[in-house]
């Protein structure tokens, strides 16, 4: 069985080929699929509570849950700005979430602002 990390790597290579061949729409789609695969890999490696409960006694986990963010994959699928848009989550909490993910080798989805589709 192929794991989610391998699938993410395959999508990253597809994006690279699309960029080289001058097909930005295909590259963008492959990058999006890559991040979905990375999020799935994150769910395989890490439980939701591991990343957020230690931040502030569970308050952040409650805010994320209310916003429909139930897994690490859900969280990794958001950009920093999308995390900040969640009610009562400011820059400080978003930064702590980003740092907690980084501590496990994970990250938020990069912003696609300014990327041609």
C-alpha positions in Angstrom: 0.0 0.0 0.0 1.3 3.5 -0.9 1.4 5.9 2.0 0.1 9.5 1.9 3.7 10.9 2.0 4.5 9.0 -1.2 1.4 10.3 -2.8 2.3 13.8 -1.8 5.7 13.4 -3.3 4.2 12.1 -6.6 1.9 15.2 -6.8 4.9 17.5 -6.1 6.8 15.9 -9.0 3.7 16.3 -11.2 3.6 20.0 -10.2 7.2 20.4 -11.0 6.7 18.9 -14.5 3.7 21.1 -15.1 5.7 24.2 -14.2 8.6 23.2 -16.5 6.2 22.6 -19.3 4.5 26.0 -18.8 1.1 24.7 -17.5 0.4 26.8 -14.4 -3.2 25.6 -14.0 -2.0 21.9 -13.9 0.8 22.9 -11.5 -1.7 24.6 -9.2 -4.0 21.6 -9.2 -1.1 19.2 -8.5 0.1 21.4 -5.6 -3.4 21.4 -4.1 -3.5 17.6 -4.3 -0.1 17.5 -2.8 -1.3 19.4 0.3 -4.3 17.2 0.6 -2.0 14.2 0.6 0.3 15.9 3.2 -2.7 16.6 5.4 -3.7 12.9 5.2 -0.1 11.9 6.1 -0.3 14.3 9.1 -3.5 12.5 10.3 -1.6 9.2 10.1 1.3 10.5 12.3 -0.3 12.8 14.8 -3.5 13.1 16.8 -5.4 16.4 16.9 -4.9 16.8 20.7 -1.1 16.5 20.5 -0.8 19.7 18.6 -3.3 22.0 20.4 -4.3 20.9 23.9 -0.9 22.0 25.4 -1.3 25.5 24.0 -3.8 26.9 26.4 -5.7 24.3 28.3 -7.8 23.3 25.4 -9.3 26.7 24.5 -7.7 26.7 21.1 -8.9 23.1 20.4 -12.5 24.2 21.3 -12.3 27.2 19.0 -11.0 25.1 16.1 -13.6 22.4 16.7 -16.4 25.1 16.6 -15.0 26.3 13.3 -15.2 22.7 11.9 -11.5 21.9 12.2 -11.5 18.4 13.6 -8.2 16.9 12.5 -4.6 17.9 12.0 -5.2 17.4 8.3 -8.0 20.0 8.5 -5.7 22.4 10.2 -2.8 21.8 7.8 -5.2 22.5 5.0 -5.6 26.1 6.1 -3.3 29.1 5.4 -2.1 31.3 8.3 -4.6 33.9 7.2 -7.5 31.4 7.2 -6.6 30.3 10.7 -6.6 34.0 11.8 -10.1 34.4 10.3 -11.5 31.8 12.8 -13.5 33.6 15.5 -11.4 34.5 18.6 -8.1 33.3 17.1 -5.7 36.1 16.7 -2.2 36.4 15.4 -0.6 35.0 18.6 -2.7 31.8 18.7 -2.2 31.3 14.9 1.5 31.6 15.4 1.5 29.1 18.3 -0.4 26.7 16.2 2.1 27.1 13.3 5.0 26.5 15.7 3.3 23.5 17.3 2.8 21.9 13.8 6.5 22.8 12.9 7.5 20.9 16.1 6.1 17.8 14.5 7.5 18.5 11.0 4.2 19.8 9.7 3.0 23.2 8.4 0.0 25.2 7.4 -0.8 25.4 3.7 1.1 28.3 2.1 -0.9 31.2 0.8 -1.6 31.1 -2.9 -2.0 34.9 -3.1 -0.3 36.1 -6.1 0.1 32.7 -7.7 -1.3 32.4 -11.3 -3.8 29.7 -11.8 
